């Protein structure tokens, strides 16, 4: 079994792993700050940009399961995220076809990170034409010796092994690998 963390607009690398036949996304694991659980990266006119969903902070943040992490709307991060995505991808070939599936999710006020990320996963599946359902755990998964535990893997940042594809700013910037899967979908319409 391949065990993955939950991801916020996961990278192409995360999606490749999540679409493995034996993959399961562990939403019972403890939340880890500054990871793909609440962050993603997009390719913009200025290079890579990190987008981070704000969660309610507290002394017990590291002891809470990902499924129990509440979103913090004291700052306007959803508006900033959709504005950044719009700015980065509005001139991409497929943005106009699929923006209507993502934008309402940023306008909705979710209570939990899990619920927002799960809806984003479903939107990406629809955009990418992925028929395969992703599996989510109900409780923490204890890895056994035969399992591939990727919960500690950093799914953020560039990867040298990714095949380049056309990006909005390809004419003046080098290829940005392993961005959020929406980069690939808006530019190429496939995962």
ABEGO torsion letter per residue (X at the ends): XBBBBBBBGBBAAAAAAAABAABBBBAABBBBBGBAAABBBBBBAAEBBBBBBBBBBEAAAAABBAAABBBBAABAAAAAAAAAAAAAAAABAAAAAAAAAAAAAAABBBABAAAAAAAAAAAAAAAAGBABBBBBBABBBBBBAABBBAAABBABEBBAABBBBBBAAAAABBBBBGBBAAAAAAAAGBX
